[in-house]
Amino acid sequence: QVQLVESGGGLVQPGGSLRLSCAAAGFSFSVYFMSWYRQAPGKERELVASISPTGGTTHYADSVKGRFTISRENARNAVYLQMNSLKSEDTAVYYCSCQGTGAWGQGIQVTVSS
């Protein structure tokens, strides 16, 4: 059974940091690209970052470049999103995704507010 479970969200002040984690199970994690998406209220879901199977290639949305870092640990079947210098516009539900299997996590709320 393919499963993705996010953790690490919450409330943080502007300028703060959070690290999201995604635990994968039920598929050959190390051979797939992994991605983080987000969806803010009233907006469409957007790609935030993606990472290649070996971690050697990453891609970021322009809005998060230089502030967010995606990484993975294939030995732990885990992918991470380190978010620094958070802004109010980063407030959204964040989803972990493996497009190759069509799997999505349940989503986790990140709220940036003073």
C-alpha positions in Angstrom: 0.0 0.0 0.0 1.5 3.3 -1.2 1.6 5.8 1.7 3.0 9.3 2.2 2.7 10.9 5.6 3.8 14.5 6.3 4.9 16.0 9.6 6.5 19.1 11.0 4.0 21.8 10.1 2.6 24.4 12.4 2.5 28.1 13.3 5.6 30.2 12.9 6.3 33.9 12.9 7.4 35.7 9.8 11.1 35.2 9.3 11.1 31.9 11.1 11.9 28.4 10.0 10.1 25.0 9.8 11.2 21.7 8.5 8.6 19.4 6.9 9.2 15.7 6.7 7.5 13.1 4.5 7.7 9.4 5.3 7.1 7.1 2.3 6.1 3.4 2.3 4.8 0.8 -0.1 6.9 1.6 -3.2 10.5 1.7 -4.3 11.2 5.2 -3.0 14.7 5.5 -4.2 13.8 5.3 -7.9 11.3 8.1 -8.0 11.3 11.9 -8.2 9.6 13.4 -5.1 7.9 16.7 -4.8 6.4 19.2 -2.4 3.3 21.1 -3.4 1.2 23.6 -1.5 -2.3 25.0 -1.7 -3.3 28.3 -0.1 -6.9 29.2 0.5 -8.7 30.2 -2.7 -5.7 29.3 -4.8 -4.7 26.4 -7.0 -2.2 23.8 -5.8 1.3 24.7 -6.9 4.6 22.9 -7.1 7.1 24.2 -4.5 10.1 21.9 -5.0 11.1 18.6 -6.5 14.1 16.3 -6.2 15.6 13.6 -8.4 15.9 10.0 -7.2 19.6 10.4 -6.2 19.1 13.9 -4.9 21.5 15.3 -7.4 18.9 17.5 -9.2 16.5 19.9 -7.5 13.9 22.3 -8.8 12.2 25.2 -7.0 9.4 27.6 -7.6 10.7 31.1 -8.1 8.8 32.3 -5.0 10.8 30.0 -2.7 14.3 30.0 -4.3 17.0 30.8 -1.8 14.7 30.2 1.1 13.5 26.6 0.8 15.7 23.5 0.5 14.4 20.0 -0.6 16.4 17.0 0.4 15.9 13.2 0.8 17.3 10.2 2.6 16.7 7.1 0.5 17.8 4.8 3.4 15.0 6.2 5.5 12.4 6.5 2.6 12.1 10.2 3.6 12.0 13.5 1.9 12.3 16.9 3.6 11.5 20.5 3.0 13.6 23.0 5.0 11.8 26.4 5.0 13.6 29.5 6.1 12.8 33.2 6.1 9.1 32.3 6.0 6.6 34.9 4.8 2.9 35.2 5.3 2.4 34.3 1.7 3.9 30.9 2.5 0.8 30.0 4.5 -0.8 27.0 2.9 -1.4 23.3 3.2 1.8 21.5 2.1 1.6 18.1 0.3 4.2 15.5 -0.3 3.9 13.8 -3.7 5.3 11.0 -5.8 4.1 11.8 -9.3 5.5 8.5 -10.6 3.1 6.5 -8.5 0.3 9.1 -8.3 0.6 9.1 -4.5 -0.2 12.2 -2.3 0.1 12.7 1.4 -2.8 14.0 3.4 -1.3 17.5 3.6 -0.1 19.5 6.6 -0.9 23.1 7.6 1.8 25.7 7.6 0.8 29.1 9.0 3.1 32.1 9.0 1.7 34.8 11.2 2.7 37.2 14.0 
